[in-house]
Amino acid sequence: MATFIKAVPSTILIFGASGHIGGPLAQFLAREAPATKLRLATSNDSKKAQLQSAFPDAEVVVANYADAASLSAAVAGAEGVFVITPPGLHEEKPMTDLVSALKQAGSATHIIRFLGLFPEFPSSKIPPELGPGSLPVEHRIAQKIFDDSGLPVTYVNCGATFMDNLAIQMRAVLAKKTVIWPEHRVPWMDPRDIAEVVGRLFLSTNAKHIGAFHTMNNGHDLMTFKELSGIMSETFDEPIGYDGSYEAFAGFYGKIMGPQLSQNLWNFFKYEEAHEEVWALNNFVERTIGRKPVTVRQWLLEHKDGLKRGEGDLGWAARG
């Protein structure tokens, strides 16, 4: 009789450890599994001291997806490896290099790769205007590389938009009392809940997760951005409008992101709108973390004061 048991990694490497998923993942593991050795990787040398201060018992390394030698050094001896990549990365060479490094090291017993894809969606339906560098194209490339590698991989697929992106949408709310965003219906996730899912998968002894493709959402929110404006109105106790027009989006966010990124986002969200029936709420996150995931309304209430003061990192939206 098969037992389907795996060992819990004794050393876990976290790529993107200063990010909005990698950081909470490191916090979760430091709290829930203090005997586990953490190796925290950042591509930004200036963040190394900050990470070391936040996690004094962890090993902090600089690893860049464009530097194969740094990847080899980072994975050496690591049994658990969390892989997350920045937006816009052309994945083929870095993931090929990473897989090569992992095979050479020979220590990994559980790799968790973060993805953001429509599940079971044919690549032939990805419009040409998205193209190389876009998430639907690049994450499929990354998945195939890991599929072909024979390594012990679990895919955690974010079938949702991040709740902390609301800090970006708040820019228009503060300026115009209006949510200005391309209309589409999408599930939602708090990145902290994603981090806990990843952490609990690492700490699980259930080997059935190896090879699995888990699509995550909070099991509650599947809404349009017009519906979001209604929840914001109720949460902030004031009327907040909605404008999903291209003119409003390009006019407002083109100044923040730059015209190219705002156009790319418009194309991406219209692609998501055209295929939004693919999305389905599920209870995977709830079953994995043992509680109800955070809802959009709860997240807004928690961050209400800061959002109204304009706090929150623009992150990728400020890179245009």
Residue, then its C-alpha position, 0 to 999 in steps of 0.5 A: m500500500a502506498t504511503f504518500i509521505k514526504a519529508v519536511p525540508s530542513t532548509i528552505l530557500i525563498f526567492g523574492a524574500s523581500g516581496h509581498i509573498g516571499g516576506p510573509l512566507a519567511q515570517f510564517l516559517a520562522r514562526e511555525a517552524p523555527a527549527t527550519k533553516l531559512r535561506l532568503a534570496t533577494s536580487n537587490d543587494s541593497k535589501k540584504a541588510q534589511l532582510q538580515s535585520a528582520f530575520p537574524d537567524a536566516e541566511v541571506v543571499v543575493a541571487n539574480y535570475a540573470d546570473a546562473a552562478s548566483l542561482s547555483a550558489a543559492v540552491a546548494g544544499a536547499e531541500g525546499v525551494f520557493v520560486i517566484t519571478p518578477p513581472g515581465l521576466h523572459e523565463e526560458k533562460p533563467m528557469t533553464d539555468l535554475v533547473s540545471a542548478l537544482k539538478q546539479a545540487g541534488s538536494a531539493t525534495h520539494i520545489i514550489r513554483f508560483l504561477g499566474l495562469f488561466p487553468e486548463f487554457p489553450s495557449s492558442k487563445i493567447p492574443p498576439e498583442l500580449g506576446p513575449g514577456s507577458l504573464p500568460v506566455e512566460h508562465r507557460i514556458a516556466q511550467k513546461i521547463f519544470d514539467d520536463s525536469g523531473l524535479p519534485v515540483t508543486y505549482v501554486n497558481c494564483g487564479a486571482t488578483f492580489m488584494d494589495n493591488l487595491a493601493i494602486q486603484m486607490r490612487a484614482v479613488l483619492a483623486k476622483k472618488t472613482v475606481i478607474w480600472p479595466e472592467h473584468r470579473v476576477p477572484w481575489m487573494d490576500p498575498r499573506d494567505i498565499a504565503e501561508v498556503v506555500g508555508r503549509l505545503f512545505l511543512s506538510t508530509n503529504a507527498k500527493h502535493i508533489g506534481a499537483f497544480h493548485t489554483m488558489n482564490n479566497g473562495h468568496d470574492l468573484m467580482t467586477f470592478k464596478e462591484l468593487s466600487g460598491i464595496m468600497s463605497e460601503t467600507f469608506d462610507e462615501p459614494i465611489g463611482y466607477d469608470g472602466s473606459y480606456e480613455a479614463f484608464a490611459g489618461f489617469y494611469g498612463k501618468i503613473m505607469g507610463p503609456q506602454l505599461s498602461q497599454n499592456l495592462w489594458n490588453f491583459f485585462k481585456y484578455e482576462e475579461a474575454h475568458e473570465e468564465v474560466w474562473a471558478l471559486n474553490n476551497f483549496v486555500e481554506r482547506t490548506i490553511g484551516r480557516k476562511p481566507v481574507t475577503v476583499r471587504q475584510w482587507l479593505l476594513e483592515h487597511k481603510d485608514g492607510l488607504k485613505r491616506g494614500e499609503g501602500d506600495l505602487g510596486w510594479a505599477a511604478r516601474g513604467 
